[in-house]
């Protein structure tokens, strides 16, 4: 392993690196593909992110620091190497194709969401390397474009998100389809590597973002419910479909989310709120069995009315103490600023202090996977073009004068002072 293979930062802490030695080239922007590459890098793979000169389309994506560095981009590209080339010119395309295909027995892997580019498409690269593993993330299966928020609009979730009285669509804030797609992509590449090791064969993998959303909506029953029952899922605000769960507000204005998945959870909620006898009387009056989760869900509004009084009459501290002594599933709503300062971050071994030149020192998450008690720690995101010369010299064995010529012709750029951001 070269000393600069992981952005100059050796992986420490005894964390398992099952993908060590694997070499992956990533041509990407935004969320899904960069997340997939970072996930693979966290598991020990060498990931070389290829960007056009000046940075990809996600170069300055918010949030930014006061100096203009993208917090977003550094978060999704930790632990990678960076090569910058003129991707519009044949010379730059040829150079990148060589980096992809001439990368040794554990290389020959391309991860990209720059779909439809013939020069780094499967057919062109597989001619140069038959055992190529090529994963492409298009927007839709027909090759047309889409992003997380347009996919989400087309699938149905915004029309069931939000309070019941709201008529228009409400988007979620988390780009959940990008995240799921990125994790599927990382899994698909590891599966393809396993297949290649067993058979010597490469793989052509296409993972449309919309198909990830459609599969998830089907697997979770949203589409199946509509197809079989002929009904649309109702908009129910912060309630939980099919279970009893709701948010409540304390006397001092702090909001809590309370979930009762089992009969025991629900009994504890009635006891802690002092409503057990009232709920029993309500059950008798309605001829309802509240030990059944569906029954609790159907009568959620009247139950919420009963529990709300207790929450409104108690402080957040009192509620925290009382709920903490029960089996109830609960937590208070927190802002990102509160979470960043909370022990779940500051005392969490997944987080470690990272010195990122663009951001300074901050607590950055490593891999959420803990193997034998250890997390793979976070490593610096690269500077734009930081590893261009090293990749050309070490991977393609180009001489220094050849690298200098490529740089002079504008075919590649090295160690730009401008940070890549997304």
Protein Blocks (a to p, Z undefined) as FASTA:
>chain_A
ZZklngoiacehhiacfkgoiacddddehjlmmmmmmmmmmnopacdddddehiafklmg
ccddfkopafklmmmmgoiacddddfkbmklmmmmmmmmmmnojklopacdfbehiaklg
mklmmmmomkbccddddfblnopacdfklmmmmnommmmgccfklmbdcddfblfklmmm
mmmmmmmmmmmmmmmmmnopacdddddfklmmmmmmmmnommmmmmmnopacddehjace
hiacdddddfkopacddddfbfklmmmmmmmnopmmmmmmmmmmnopafkbmklmmmmmm
mmmmmmmmmmmmpcfklmmmmmmmmmbdcdddddfklmmmpmklmmmckbccdddfknop
adddddfbdgehiacdddddddehklmmmmmmmmnopafklmmmmmmnomacchifbdcd
ZZ
